[in-house]
C-alpha cells in the first residue's frame, strides 16, 4: 500500500467536515451569535482502510480549541493511526480514544480501562497522517504537536486571516 493513497482517502473524508463547520460558524457569527463554537462538542470518527496485506485504522477527534492569549476559536483535529498485517494478530487494529478535549465519561461501557486495553498509535504513521491532513485541509503547520497519548494534532483557523 502506498501511504499517500491512504492519506488522500482520509483527507477526502475530513475536508467536507472542516468546510461545513467553517461555513456554519461564519453564518452563525454573521447573524450576531457570538456564543457559537466551530464544533459543538466533539466529533470522533474512526475510518478503517482495507489493504491487500492487512488493515489500517485512523481515528480522528475534532473539537473546538480556544487559544488562551487571544480567545480565538479554532478547529482542532487529533489523529491516531495504526496498521497491522494479516500475519500480526490476524490484522486486528485498535486505537485508544482521545479524551483530552474535555470529555468526562461518567459511566464506562465496560469494566476494563479503555486506554490500557489498546496499544499506543504508531508514531511515524500517525505523524505522517497528521502532517498530510494538516496540509490537505489548510491547517496551521505551526500548530502540529504530539499529544500525551501518542496522537498528533493540528489546528485549522475558522476565519480568513486567522
Secondary structure, DSSP 8 states (H G I E B T S, - for coil): --HHHHHHHHHHHHHHHHHHHHHHHHHHHHTT-TT--SSSSEEEEEEEEEETTEEEEEEEEEEEEE-TTT--EEEEEEEEEEEEETTTGGG--------TTT---SS-SSSS-TTTSS----HHHHHHHHHHHHHHTT-EEEEEEE-TTS-EEEEEESSTT-
